Amino acid sequence: MSQYCFLIPIYNHDKTITATVERLLPYELPIIIVDDGSNDHTKAVLATLAEEHKSLVLLHTLPENSSDFDPRLGIRSLGGWGPGNLPEIR
């Protein structure tokens, strides 16, 4: 498993997420996208991207839980990681 990944919180970015993912693919690192309750066409765009790129990890928060993005949701999806692996930001 890679030490690095791209963790992308997203909310209503149906028009920009495809270009973002395509620019990150050459790095060959895991790409985790956490959709924070988008209410535009983001879910459909993400579903298409996931079909095309099997290494993409998609997570969706429930609408009642989407007030604040929690990066631990994406980190936990990698398996073997936990809150203790998050860098401390000062």
C-alpha positions, 0 to 999 in steps of 0.5 A: 500500500502506498504511503500517499494518496489524494483525498478530495472532499467534494460538494457540488463539483459535477463540472470540475471533478472529471478534469481533477481526477484525470490530472491525478491519474498519472501519479498512480496513487489512490484517489479517495473522493468523499462526496459531502452530500452533493445535490447536483449531478456530482453523484452521477459523474462520480459513478461514471468515473468509478466505472472507468477507473477501478482504483478510485474510492468513492465515499458518500456522507449522509445528508444529515452528517454533511455539515463538516468534512471529516478527513478520517472518513477517507483515511479509514477507507484505506484500511490499516490507517486510523486517526493516529496516522493523520498528520498534525497541523499546527 
